[in-house]
Amino acid sequence: MPGVRNLTQVEATERARLLDVTGYDISLDLSTAVQAATGRTFRSVTEVRFRCAEPGASTFIEVAADSVRSATLNGAPVDTSGWSAEKGLTLAGLAAENVLVVDADFAYSNSGQGLHRTVDPVDGETYLYSQFETADAQKVYACFDQPDLKSVYTWHATVPDHWRVVSNMPVEREEPAGEALKTVHFAESARMSTYITALCAGPYHEVRDSHDGIDLGVFCRASMAQYLDSDDLFLITKQGFDFFHEKFGVRYPLAKYDQLWVPDFNAGAMENFGCVTHAESHYIFRSQVTDFEYEQRANTILHELAHMWFGDLVTMRWWNDLWLNESFAEWASHWCNTHATRFQDAWTTFLSIRKNWGYRQDQLSSTHPVYCEMPDLEAVEVNFDGITYAKGASVLKQLVAYVGEEPFLAGLRAYFGKHAWGNATFDDLLAELEAASSRELRKFAAQWLETAQVNTLRPELTIGADGSYERVLVRQEAPAGHPTLRTHRIGVGLYDLTDGRLVRRERIEVDVTGETTELSALHGTPAADVLLLNDDDLTYTKLRLDERSMANVVQHIAGFESSLARALCWTAAWDMVRDAELSARDYVALVLAGLPAESDINLVTATLRQATTALTFYADPAWAPAGWTELARTARAALAAAEPGSGFQLAWARAYTSAARSAEDLAALRGWLDGVEVPAGLSVDTELRWGVLQSLVANGAAGAAEVEAELARDRTASGEREAAYAHALVPTAENKAAVWAALTGPEALPNWRNRALLQGFAHPAQVDLVAPYREKYFATVDQVWGSRDSEPAQEFAQLAYPAYVVEDDTVAATDGWLAGDGHPAPLRRLVAEGRDGVVRALTARAKDARSA
């Protein structure tokens, strides 16, 4: 991918040995940001002070600029003739103490990487924000862009005088800088890595508060101010600070904590030290949402807050330990949500949303250990995945159960105390956890962190004539290619059916090891109606139910009092579909029978998504239309029965919208747009209107004119994004050709438009229309990959892959491409993952066809 140096671990290790970076002084002239016609670049002058352990040696510095005006090292000019954005700048003849000054012009970004610029269509105002992970700080200032060359930073930014500027540290002073301009000077920062430095600028709306001596700020675009529910954002933030301060025993080390909800953001959020950026499109709600969205937002706020300790205060030495940064924040956010906020069933959400992501990722051909070597930055870019986040967090959750929460926290406190403001590795953390718990943990770490894939646990029961267990075995399985059998600490729950309720009579904890583990403690115990392995979800494993338990779950899944028990059963059923052990039509029947009674909004949301995926990929195409009809019928009945105005009503309305295929259902949806026969209490507000219209367009019941009319009602950044998606859905060959040309053309699209067009290009109802693009994908993907920034390149590789064309020919075409030479390894990985999905879908469809 273009534009930055693909730093290797070997290069980084040598440079860290050689250098000690003592300070950066960064001056940015952002006055050009509002000049739409001519303001393509901004000027950045960076002074870097650093020591060299071997005077006379040479090194390099990253400068991913548009052009370099000049550079001096210790007052002498630096030869810039060999400079390029991909190579950086060579520095020869270093002294023991060095001062480097680089004056360069850098390009504003529209990819969400570097310094992203966007113009609000509501008021024409320009907004900027930085995004530097993994190694994009070099797109804004000259720097040694690796995590273990920490330093301090002093920022200065010249901007229009009505703008606010936010960085890691408080503003020290402002001064006039010419007509309608000012320069904002920031205090010198604490010591941190380049990738968590930040600068955001624009006429942001700001709300301030304070808590426990920490100055708090929340920001959004001025046009979104009416939707910024700052009270709830501050509440979750304060609850997080109180919880983490108590548990970690180390105070948040900065004077202020700002959070900005910014447009066009590629991820969910970014943990810039004291200047966190969040995705406005995900977490600022213009319309009614459910508690699912509120909990996801709370989890993200707490995830980034946890990073202030794990990632920012103590930072990984190299990206090999990326998993530890993200796994820790993932675990800590759900832990905090459960104990400190109103979302006390957060572990249910973790299982149904995040852990399922990990299970899926871990069963792809690209599976990897939680800990793995990262040879270079390109390898890192594709490793922000379900293993790095969700599986790693699952391992940490199990580790806490294994050593005990208090010893675990004691180890964390010692780790923070020893490595604060520095860099560390997992070995450093493990040493502190071993000391605090007095337990040997290396075998646990090797078993869970250095091996790939996921085990399956199955119960094997023998029930005697008297109705008691004669024998209970737990059989552990592993895939042939990854045969590791692990030690699992699990709960085993015995549930009895009483008046339609499944009541837990008993729970034991056992260690499952090897191929079979006999549960002798259950011998002679009256057999339960449901025997649930991994009760309370302690370990990371796929699980199965015995025949008796499965039959009772099918009939009475809503009878579990615990949402976590229900989530385990829903997850087991979903996994059986993916493994072709349960037909898609039987799974859909289970969903339609059991889900309307489900009382956890997160399980409703997650399971409805899975039912849609089952019909799209895993159902026999000959039966799938009947399945869509049944899903639409059930969704319509469930939303009519739900409490008017409730989140459950909205969740089922969304499901009905996406499942509608028949003329009758599409006519009903069109009526909603016109205010005709809208279910009582259902607010067909801005976001739901767009969803309804997009469903109509995808099914040929509305077209471009209706999209433009809706955009006229919602001429906002969100409206433009929704309209682009809707236009891409128009089901004509001419439209698909135009969308494809825009996605693959020489000019990179803004990241929000690129994403919207990719999401709308293919649709489950348009498989025949997009099938001809299978060959075009393989002919084009290398060119797109090589000409785009990493985020849009990855999105094209994944979303443009012909996943909906579930045919042997798609597998063959993929194999043909993979057999070729010259494809970058990260791209090969993503394409191979697409193939995995098609192979799995073919197997599941065959299972479903046999069930007809």
C-alpha positions in Angstrom: 0.0 0.0 0.0 1.3 3.5 -0.9 2.4 6.4 1.1 4.3 5.1 4.2 7.4 3.1 4.9 6.6 -0.6 5.6 8.8 -0.7 8.7 10.1 -4.1 9.7 10.5 -5.4 13.2 14.3 -5.9 12.6 14.6 -2.2 11.5 12.6 -1.0 14.5 14.7 -3.1 17.0 17.9 -1.7 15.6 16.7 1.9 15.6 15.4 1.6 19.2 18.8 0.3 20.2 20.5 3.3 18.6 18.2 6.2 19.5 16.6 8.0 22.4 14.1 10.6 21.3 14.0 13.4 23.8 11.4 15.7 22.2 9.3 16.9 19.3 8.2 20.4 18.5 5.5 20.4 15.7 4.1 23.4 14.0 1.2 23.0 11.6 -0.2 25.6 9.3 -3.8 24.5 8.8 -5.1 27.7 7.4 -5.3 26.0 4.0 -7.9 23.5 5.3 -10.9 25.7 4.3 -9.6 26.4 0.8 -11.5 23.7 -1.0 -10.0 24.5 -4.4 -6.3 25.0 -3.5 -5.9 23.6 0.0 -4.7 20.1 -0.8 -1.8 20.2 1.6 -0.7 21.8 4.8 2.8 22.9 6.0 4.4 21.1 8.9 7.7 22.0 10.5 9.0 19.5 12.9 12.0 19.8 15.3 13.1 16.5 16.6 15.7 16.2 19.4 17.3 12.8 19.9 20.4 11.1 21.2 22.5 8.5 19.4 24.3 5.7 21.2 26.9 5.4 18.5 28.0 8.8 17.2 28.8 8.6 13.5 26.1 6.1 12.8 23.2 6.5 10.3 19.5 6.0 10.6 16.3 7.1 8.9 13.2 9.1 9.9 9.7 8.6 8.4 8.3 11.6 6.4 5.3 10.5 4.5 4.9 14.0 3.0 3.7 15.3 -0.3 7.0 17.2 -0.7 9.9 18.2 1.5 11.0 21.8 1.5 14.1 21.4 3.5 15.8 19.5 6.3 18.7 20.3 8.6 20.6 18.0 11.0 22.5 19.9 13.7 22.4 23.0 11.5 23.7 21.4 8.3 21.5 20.7 5.3 20.3 17.1 4.8 20.4 15.7 1.3 16.7 15.1 0.4 17.3 13.8 -3.1 16.8 10.2 -2.0 13.7 11.0 0.0 10.3 9.4 -0.7 7.2 9.0 1.3 7.7 5.2 1.2 11.4 5.4 2.2 11.6 8.4 4.5 14.7 10.5 5.0 18.2 9.1 5.5 20.2 10.7 8.4 23.9 10.2 8.2 26.8 11.2 10.5 24.7 11.4 13.7 26.2 13.1 16.8 25.7 12.1 20.4 23.0 14.9 20.7 21.0 15.8 17.6 18.5 18.4 16.5 16.7 17.6 13.2 14.4 20.1 11.6 12.1 19.0 8.7 10.0 21.5 6.8 7.5 19.7 4.5 4.1 19.8 3.0 1.7 17.0 3.8 -1.6 16.1 2.1 -4.9 16.3 3.9 -6.5 12.9 3.9 -10.0 11.6 2.9 -9.2 8.0 3.8 -9.5 8.4 7.6 -5.8 8.0 8.0 -3.3 10.7 8.7 -5.0 14.1 9.0 -8.5 13.6 7.7 -10.5 16.5 6.3 -14.2 16.6 5.8 -16.7 19.3 5.0 -20.1 19.3 6.6 -22.8 19.7 4.0 -25.1 21.3 6.5 -23.1 24.5 7.1 -20.1 24.1 4.8 -17.7 24.0 7.8 -14.4 22.1 7.6 -13.4 19.6 10.3 -10.0 17.9 10.8 -9.0 15.0 13.0 -5.9 12.8 13.1 -5.7 9.0 13.1 -2.2 7.6 13.4 -2.4 3.9 14.4 -0.6 1.9 13.1 2.0 4.2 11.6 0.4 7.3 10.1 1.8 10.0 12.4 4.4 10.2 9.6 1.7 11.6 7.4 1.5 14.7 9.6 5.0 15.3 11.0 8.5 13.8 10.6 8.9 11.1 13.3 10.5 7.9 14.3 7.2 6.1 13.9 7.4 3.0 16.1 5.8 2.4 19.6 9.0 2.0 21.6 10.6 5.3 20.7 8.4 7.3 23.1 8.9 11.0 23.5 7.3 14.3 24.6 5.5 16.5 22.0 4.8 20.2 21.9 2.1 21.2 19.2 1.4 24.5 17.6 -1.4 24.9 15.1 -2.4 27.9 13.0 -6.1 27.7 12.2 -9.2 29.9 11.4 -9.9 32.0 14.5 -13.4 30.5 15.1 -12.0 27.0 15.3 -11.2 24.9 18.4 -8.1 22.8 18.5 -7.8 19.7 20.7 -4.6 17.6 21.3 -3.3 15.3 24.0 -2.5 18.2 26.4 -4.3 21.4 27.4 -4.0 24.6 25.4 -1.2 26.8 26.9 -2.0 30.0 25.0 -3.5 31.4 21.8 -2.2 34.4 19.7 -3.4 36.1 16.5 -1.7 34.9 13.3 -3.0 37.2 10.6 -6.4 38.0 9.2 -9.1 35.7 10.8 -6.3 33.3 11.9 -4.9 32.3 15.3 -2.1 30.0 16.5 -2.9 27.6 19.3 0.1 26.5 21.4 -0.2 23.4 23.6 1.7 22.5 26.7 4.4 19.9 26.4 2.9 16.4 26.5 3.6 13.5 28.8 5.8 10.8 27.3 4.0 8.7 24.7 4.3 6.8 21.5 3.8 8.5 18.1 0.7 6.5 17.2 -1.4 7.9 20.2 -0.5 11.5 19.6 -3.4 13.5 18.2 -4.6 16.8 16.9 -8.2 17.7 16.0 -9.4 21.1 14.7 -12.5 22.7 13.5 -15.6 24.6 14.8 -16.4 21.7 17.1 -19.3 22.0 19.6 -17.9 21.5 23.1 -19.3 20.5 26.5 -17.2 20.4 29.6 -17.4 18.8 33.0 -15.0 17.6 35.6 -14.7 14.6 37.9 -12.3 13.6 40.6 -9.9 16.3 39.6 -9.9 15.5 35.9 -11.1 18.0 33.4 -13.6 16.3 31.0 -14.6 17.4 27.5 -16.9 16.0 24.8 -17.0 17.4 21.3 -18.9 16.9 18.0 -19.6 18.8 14.8 -21.8 21.9 15.3 -24.5 20.4 13.2 -24.7 17.4 15.5 -24.8 19.3 18.7 -28.6 18.7 19.2 -27.9 14.9 19.3 -24.9 15.0 21.6 -26.3 13.4 24.8 -23.4 14.6 26.9 -25.0 13.7 30.2 -24.9 10.0 29.3 -21.4 10.2 27.8 -20.1 11.9 30.9 -21.9 9.4 33.2 -20.3 6.3 31.6 -16.9 8.1 31.5 -17.1 8.9 35.2 -18.3 5.4 36.2 -15.3 4.1 34.2 -12.8 6.4 35.9 -14.1 5.5 39.4 -14.0 1.7 38.7 -10.6 1.7 37.0 -9.0 4.0 39.7 -10.2 1.6 42.4 -9.2 -1.6 40.6 -5.9 -0.6 39.0 -4.7 1.4 42.0 -3.0 3.9 39.6 -4.6 7.3 38.8 -5.2 8.5 35.3 -2.0 10.5 34.8 -3.1 13.5 32.7 -4.9 16.6 33.7 -7.7 16.4 31.1 -9.6 13.7 29.2 -11.3 14.8 26.0 -13.5 12.7 23.7 -14.4 13.7 20.2 -17.1 12.1 18.1 -15.8 12.7 14.5 -17.2 12.0 11.0 -16.1 9.4 8.5 -14.2 7.4 11.1 -13.0 4.0 9.9 -13.1 2.1 13.2 -15.2 2.4 16.4 -12.7 4.7 18.3 -9.1 5.4 18.9 -7.3 5.7 22.3 -5.2 8.8 21.6 -3.8 9.7 25.1 -6.2 12.2 26.6 -7.8 13.0 23.2 -9.9 10.0 22.3 -11.7 10.0 18.9 -15.0 8.1 18.4 -17.0 7.3 15.3 -19.9 9.8 15.1 -21.8 7.5 12.7 -21.9 4.7 15.3 -22.4 6.5 18.5 -24.2 9.9 18.0 -27.8 8.9 17.6 -30.0 11.1 15.4 -33.0 8.7 15.7 -34.4 6.2 18.2 -32.1 3.3 19.0 -32.3 0.4 21.3 -30.3 -0.4 24.5 -28.1 -2.6 22.2 -26.7 0.6 20.7 -26.4 2.3 24.0 -24.5 -0.6 25.5 -22.2 -0.8 22.5 -21.4 2.9 22.9 -20.7 2.4 26.7 -18.5 -0.5 25.9 -16.5 1.6 23.4 -16.1 4.5 25.8 -14.8 2.1 28.5 -12.6 0.2 26.0 -10.8 3.4 25.1 -10.6 4.5 28.7 -9.0 1.2 29.7 -6.3 1.9 27.0 -5.2 5.0 29.0 -3.5 2.5 31.3 -3.0 -0.5 29.0 -1.6 0.8 25.8 -0.9 4.5 26.6 0.7 4.6 30.0 2.4 1.2 29.4 2.8 0.5 25.7 3.7 -2.6 23.8 7.4 -2.7 22.6 6.4 -3.9 19.1 3.2 -4.9 17.4 3.7 -8.6 18.4 1.8 -7.5 21.6 -1.0 -5.6 19.8 -3.2 -8.4 21.1 -2.4 -7.5 24.6 -3.4 -3.9 24.1 -6.7 -4.7 22.5 -7.5 -7.9 24.5 -7.0 -6.1 27.8 -9.2 -3.2 26.8 -11.8 -5.6 25.4 -11.9 -7.6 28.7 -11.7 -4.5 30.9 -14.6 -2.7 29.2 -17.0 -5.6 29.6 -15.8 -6.2 33.2 -16.4 -2.5 34.0 -19.7 -2.4 32.2 -20.9 -5.4 34.2 -20.0 -3.9 37.6 -20.1 -0.1 37.3 -22.8 0.8 34.8 -26.5 0.0 34.0 -25.4 -2.7 31.5 -25.0 -5.5 34.0 -25.4 -8.3 31.5 -22.4 -7.1 29.5 -20.8 -10.6 29.5 -23.9 -11.9 27.6 -23.2 -9.2 25.0 -19.6 -10.2 24.9 -20.5 -13.8 24.1 -23.2 -13.0 21.6 -21.4 -10.3 19.7 -17.7 -10.2 20.3 -16.9 -13.8 21.2 -18.8 -15.0 18.1 -16.6 -12.7 16.1 -13.5 -14.5 17.6 -14.9 -18.0 16.9 -15.6 -17.1 13.3 -12.1 -15.6 12.8 -10.4 -18.5 14.6 -11.9 -21.0 12.1 -10.6 -19.2 9.0 -7.6 -20.5 7.1 -5.8 -17.3 8.3 -6.2 -18.3 11.9 -3.2 -17.5 14.0 -2.2 -17.7 17.7 -3.3 -14.8 19.9 0.4 -14.0 20.2 2.3 -14.0 16.9 5.3 -12.4 15.4 4.7 -9.3 13.3 7.5 -9.1 10.8 6.4 -5.7 9.4 3.6 -3.1 9.5 1.7 -4.5 6.6 1.2 -7.7 8.6 0.0 -5.7 11.5 -2.7 -3.8 9.5 -4.7 -7.0 8.8 -4.3 -8.3 12.4 -6.9 -6.0 14.1 -9.2 -9.0 14.1 -11.5 -11.2 16.2 -8.5 -13.2 17.5 -6.6 -10.1 18.6 -9.7 -8.6 20.3 -12.2 -11.2 21.3 -10.3 -14.4 21.7 -7.5 -12.6 23.6 -10.1 -11.1 25.9 -11.6 -14.5 26.4 -8.2 -15.9 27.4 -7.7 -13.0 29.9 -11.2 -13.7 31.3 -10.2 -17.3 31.8 -6.9 -16.3 33.3 -8.7 -14.1 35.9 -10.9 -17.1 36.8 -7.7 -19.3 37.0 -5.6 -17.1 39.3 -8.4 -15.1 41.0 -9.4 -11.5 40.5 -7.4 -10.1 43.4 -4.1 -11.7 42.5 -4.7 -10.7 38.9 -5.2 -7.1 39.9 -2.2 -7.2 42.2 -0.1 -8.3 39.3 -1.5 -5.5 37.1 -0.7 -2.9 39.7 2.9 -4.1 39.9 3.1 -4.1 36.1 1.8 -0.5 35.9 4.2 0.6 38.7 7.2 -1.0 37.1 6.6 0.0 33.4 4.7 3.3 33.6 5.7 5.7 30.7 7.7 2.9 29.1 7.3 -0.2 26.9 6.7 -3.8 27.9 5.9 -7.2 26.6 3.5 -10.0 27.7 6.4 -11.7 29.4 6.7 -8.7 31.6 3.1 -8.9 32.6 3.2 -12.7 33.0 6.1 -12.3 35.4 4.1 -9.9 37.6 1.0 -12.2 37.5 3.1 -15.2 38.5 4.6 -13.3 41.4 1.2 -12.0 42.6 -0.6 -15.3 42.3 2.3 -17.7 43.2 1.2 -19.8 40.2 3.2 -21.0 37.3 1.5 -19.5 34.2 3.9 -20.3 31.3 2.1 -23.5 30.4 -1.2 -21.8 30.4 0.2 -19.0 28.2 1.7 -21.5 25.8 -1.4 -23.5 25.5 -3.8 -20.6 25.0 -1.7 -17.9 23.4 0.7 -19.7 21.2 -1.6 -22.1 19.4 -4.5 -21.4 17.0 -8.1 -22.5 16.4 -10.9 -23.4 18.8 -11.9 -26.6 20.6 -15.3 -28.2 20.8 -16.7 -29.7 24.0 -19.5 -32.3 23.7 -21.3 -34.1 26.5 -21.8 -37.9 26.3 -24.4 -39.1 28.8 -25.6 -42.5 30.1 -28.9 -42.2 32.1 -29.9 -45.2 34.2 -33.4 -46.7 34.6 -33.9 -44.7 37.7 -33.4 -41.5 35.8 -30.0 -40.6 37.3 -26.7 -40.2 35.5 -24.7 -43.4 35.3 -21.9 -41.7 33.4 -21.1 -38.1 32.1 -18.2 -37.6 29.8 -17.0 -34.4 28.2 -15.3 -35.1 24.9 -12.9 -32.4 23.7 -12.2 -32.1 19.9 -9.8 -30.2 17.9 -9.5 -29.6 14.1 -7.1 -31.9 12.3 -4.8 -29.1 11.3 -4.6 -27.6 14.8 -4.8 -30.6 17.1 -4.1 -28.9 20.5 -6.3 -30.1 23.3 -6.4 -27.5 26.0 -7.2 -27.3 29.7 -10.6 -25.7 30.1 -12.0 -24.5 33.4 -15.7 -24.8 32.9 -18.9 -24.6 34.8 -21.5 -27.4 34.3 -25.1 -26.4 35.0 -28.0 -28.8 35.6 -31.3 -27.2 34.7 -34.8 -28.6 35.5 -37.9 -27.8 33.6 -40.5 -26.4 36.1 -43.7 -24.8 34.8 -42.0 -23.9 31.5 -39.0 -22.4 33.3 -35.5 -23.9 33.2 -34.2 -23.6 36.7 -30.6 -24.2 37.6 -30.6 -26.9 40.3 -26.8 -27.3 40.6 -23.6 -26.0 39.1 -20.1 -27.6 39.4 -16.7 -26.4 38.2 -14.3 -28.8 36.6 -11.1 -28.8 34.6 -11.5 -30.5 31.3 -8.2 -31.9 30.0 -7.3 -34.2 27.1 -9.7 -36.0 24.8 -12.2 -37.1 27.5 -13.0 -36.0 31.0 -15.3 -37.9 33.2 -17.5 -35.9 35.5 -17.6 -38.4 38.4 -19.3 -35.8 40.7 -22.5 -36.2 38.7 -22.7 -40.0 39.0 -26.0 -40.9 40.6 -27.3 -37.4 40.3 -30.9 -37.1 38.9 -30.6 -36.3 35.2 -31.3 -32.7 34.3 -33.6 -31.6 31.6 -30.7 -29.5 30.3 -27.1 -30.2 31.0 -25.2 -27.0 30.0 -21.4 -27.2 29.5 -19.4 -24.0 30.0 -22.2 -22.5 32.2 -21.3 -18.9 32.9 -19.1 -18.9 29.9 -15.7 -19.2 31.6 -13.7 -20.7 28.8 -13.2 -20.1 25.1 -14.8 -23.1 23.3 -17.5 -24.2 21.0 -20.0 -26.3 22.8 -22.7 -28.9 21.9 -25.8 -30.1 23.7 -26.8 -33.7 24.2 -30.0 -34.9 22.4 -32.2 -34.6 25.5 -30.9 -31.1 26.4 -31.2 -29.9 22.8 -34.9 -31.1 22.6 -35.7 -29.1 25.7 -33.8 -26.0 24.6 -35.6 -26.0 21.3 -39.0 -25.9 23.1 -38.1 -23.8 26.1 -35.0 -21.6 25.4 -36.9 -18.6 26.8 -37.3 -20.5 30.1 -33.7 -19.8 31.2 -33.7 -17.0 33.7 -30.1 -16.2 32.9 -29.5 -14.3 29.7 -26.0 -15.8 29.6 -27.4 -19.3 29.6 -29.7 -18.4 26.8 -26.8 -16.9 24.9 -24.7 -20.0 25.3 -27.6 -22.1 23.7 -28.2 -19.6 20.9 -24.5 -19.6 20.2 -24.3 -23.4 20.2 -27.2 -23.6 17.7 -25.6 -20.9 15.5 -22.3 -22.7 15.5 -24.0 -26.0 14.6 -25.4 -24.3 11.5 -22.0 -23.0 10.5 -20.5 -26.4 11.0 -23.3 -28.1 8.9 -24.5 -30.1 11.9 -27.9 -28.3 12.0 -29.7 -27.2 8.8 -30.4 -23.6 8.2 -34.1 -24.2 8.0 -34.1 -25.9 11.4 -32.1 -23.0 12.9 -34.5 -20.5 11.4 -37.4 -22.4 12.8 -35.8 -22.3 16.3 -35.3 -18.6 16.0 -38.8 -17.9 14.9 -40.3 -20.1 17.7 -38.0 -18.9 20.5 -36.8 -15.4 19.8 -40.1 -13.4 20.1 -40.1 -14.3 23.8 -36.4 -13.2 24.3 -36.1 -10.4 26.8 -32.5 -9.4 26.2 -32.2 -6.9 23.4 -28.7 -7.8 22.6 -29.6 -11.4 22.0 -32.6 -10.4 19.9 -30.3 -8.1 17.8 -27.5 -10.7 17.4 -29.8 -13.6 16.7 -31.8 -11.8 14.1 -28.5 -10.9 12.3 -27.6 -14.6 12.4 -30.9 -15.7 11.0 -30.4 -13.2 8.2 -26.9 -14.6 7.5 -28.3 -18.2 7.6 -30.9 -17.4 4.9 -28.3 -15.5 2.8 -25.4 -17.9 2.9 -26.4 -21.3 4.5 -29.9 -22.0 3.3 -30.6 -24.1 0.2 -31.5 -21.4 -2.4 -34.5 -23.5 -3.4 -35.9 -23.1 0.2 -34.5 -19.6 1.1 -37.5 -17.6 -0.3 -39.8 -19.5 2.0 -37.5 -18.8 4.9 -37.4 -15.0 4.1 -41.3 -15.1 4.0 -41.4 -16.8 7.4 -38.9 -14.4 8.9 -40.9 -11.4 7.6 -44.2 -12.8 8.9 -42.7 -13.5 12.4 -41.0 -10.1 12.5 -44.2 -8.3 11.6 -46.2 -10.2 14.3 -43.5 -9.6 16.9 -43.3 -5.9 16.3 -47.1 -5.7 16.5 -47.0 -7.5 19.8 -44.1 -5.6 21.3 -44.6 -2.7 23.6 -45.2 0.4 21.5 -42.2 2.6 21.3 -39.9 0.0 22.8 -36.5 -1.0 21.6 -37.9 -4.5 21.0 -40.5 -3.1 18.6 -37.7 -1.2 16.8 -35.5 -4.3 16.6 -38.3 -6.4 15.0 -39.2 -3.5 12.7 -35.6 -3.5 11.4 -35.8 -7.3 10.9 -39.0 -6.9 9.0 -37.5 -4.2 6.9 -34.5 -6.4 5.9 -36.5 -9.6 5.4 -39.3 -8.1 3.2 -39.3 -9.6 -0.3 -43.0 -10.1 -1.3 -45.1 -7.5 -3.0 -47.4 -7.3 0.1 -44.5 -6.7 2.5 -42.9 -4.2 0.3 -46.2 -2.3 -0.1 -46.5 -2.3 3.7 -43.0 -0.7 4.0 -43.9 1.9 1.4 -46.9 2.7 3.5 -44.7 3.4 6.5 -42.8 6.1 4.5 -46.2 7.7 3.7 -47.5 7.3 7.3 -50.0 4.6 6.3 -50.7 1.7 8.7 -47.6 2.4 10.8 -47.6 0.1 13.8 -48.7 2.0 16.9 -45.7 3.5 18.7 -43.3 2.9 15.9 -41.4 6.1 15.1 -40.5 6.0 11.4 -37.8 8.5 11.9 -34.7 9.5 9.9 -32.7 6.3 10.2 -35.6 3.9 9.9 -36.8 5.8 6.9 -33.5 5.2 5.2 -33.5 1.5 6.1 -37.0 1.1 4.7 -36.1 3.0 1.5 -33.0 0.9 1.0 -34.9 -2.3 1.3 -37.4 -1.0 -1.3 -34.6 0.0 -3.7 -32.8 -3.4 -3.3 -35.9 -5.2 -4.2 -36.8 -3.0 -7.2 -39.7 -1.3 -5.5 -38.1 2.2 -5.5 -35.4 3.9 -7.4 -33.0 6.8 -7.8 -35.7 9.4 -7.8 -37.0 8.3 -4.4 -33.4 8.3 -3.0 -32.9 11.9 -4.2 -36.2 12.9 -2.6 -35.2 11.4 0.7 -31.8 13.1 0.5 -33.5 16.4 0.1 -35.2 15.8 3.4 -31.9 14.8 5.1 -29.1 17.0 3.5 -26.5 16.0 6.1 -23.3 14.0 6.1 -25.3 11.0 7.4 -27.9 11.5 4.7 -25.3 11.7 2.0 -23.8 8.4 3.2 -27.2 6.7 3.3 -28.1 8.0 -0.1 -24.8 6.7 -1.6 -25.6 3.3 -0.2 -29.1 3.4 -1.5 -28.0 4.5 -5.0 -25.5 1.6 -5.1 -28.4 -0.8 -4.4 -30.4 0.1 -7.5 -30.8 -3.3 -9.2 -29.8 -2.5 -12.8 -26.8 -3.7 -14.8 -26.0 -0.1 -15.7 -26.0 1.1 -12.1 -23.8 -1.8 -10.9 -21.3 -1.0 -13.7 -21.2 2.6 -12.7 -20.7 1.7 -9.0 -17.9 -0.7 -9.9 -16.2 2.0 -12.1 -16.2 4.4 -9.2 -14.8 1.9 -6.8 -12.0 0.8 -9.1 -11.1 4.1 -10.8 -7.8 5.9 -10.6 -9.0 8.4 -8.1 -9.6 7.1 -4.5 -13.0 8.0 -3.2 -13.5 9.5 0.2 -13.6 6.7 2.8 -17.3 7.1 3.6 -18.4 7.0 0.0 -16.1 4.1 -0.8 -17.6 2.1 2.1 -21.2 3.0 1.3 -20.8 1.9 -2.4 -19.1 -1.3 -1.4 -21.9 -2.2 1.1 -24.6 -1.4 -1.5 -22.9 -3.0 -4.5 -24.0 -6.6 -3.6 -27.2 -7.7 -1.9 -28.8 -11.1 -1.1 -31.6 -10.3 -3.5 -29.2 -9.4 -6.4 -26.9 -12.4 -6.7 -27.4 -12.9 -10.4 -26.8 -9.2 -11.0 -23.4 -9.1 -9.4 -22.2 -12.6 -10.5 -20.4 -11.2 -13.6 -18.1 -9.2 -11.3 -16.5 -12.3 -9.9 -13.9 -12.3 -12.6 -13.6 -8.5 -12.6 -12.8 -8.7 -8.8 -9.8 -11.0 -9.4 -8.6 -8.9 -12.3 -8.8 -5.7 -10.3 -8.1 -6.4 -6.6 -4.3 -6.1 -6.9 -4.5 -2.7 -8.6 -6.9 -1.3 -6.0 -4.8 -2.7 -3.2 -1.7 -1.1 -4.5 -3.3 2.4 -5.1 -5.3 2.9 -1.9 -4.6 3.6 1.8 -4.7 0.5 3.9 -8.2 0.9 5.3 -10.1 1.4 2.0 -7.8 -1.3 0.4 -8.8 -3.8 3.0 -12.5 -2.9 2.7 -12.4 -3.4 -1.1 -10.6 -6.8 -0.7 -13.2 -8.0 1.8 -16.5 -6.4 0.7 -16.0 -6.6 -3.1 -15.1 -10.3 -2.9 -17.9 -12.3 -4.5 -19.2 -13.8 -1.3 -22.8 -13.9 -2.3 -21.9 -16.0 -5.4 -21.9 -19.3 -3.4 -20.7 -21.6 -6.2 -17.8 -24.0 -6.8 -16.7 -21.7 -9.6 -16.1 -19.0 -7.0 -13.8 -21.3 -5.1 -12.0 -22.3 -8.4 -11.6 -18.6 -9.4 -10.2 -17.8 -6.0 -7.8 -20.8 -6.2 -6.6 -19.6 -9.6 -5.8 -16.2 -8.2 -4.1 -17.6 -5.1 -1.9 -19.8 -7.3 -0.5 -16.6 -9.0 2.7 -14.9 -7.9 3.3 -11.4 -6.7 0.2 -10.9 -4.5 1.1 -9.1 -1.2 0.8 -11.5 1.8 -1.9 -9.4 3.6 -4.0 -9.3 0.5 -3.6 -13.1 0.0 -4.9 -13.6 3.5 -8.0 -11.5 3.0 -8.9 -13.2 -0.3 -8.3 -16.6 1.2 -10.7 -15.7 4.0 -13.3 -14.9 1.4 -12.8 -18.4 -0.1 -13.3 -19.9 3.4 -16.7 -18.3 3.6 -17.8 -19.7 0.3 -16.6 -23.2 1.1 -18.4 -23.1 4.5 -21.6 -21.8 2.8 -21.5 -24.6 0.2 -21.2 -27.3 2.9 -24.1 -25.7 4.9 -26.3 -25.4 1.9 -25.8 -29.1 1.1 -26.8 -29.9 4.6 -29.9 -27.8 4.3 -30.9 -29.3 1.0 -30.6 -32.8 2.5 -33.1 -31.7 5.2 -35.8 -30.9 2.7 
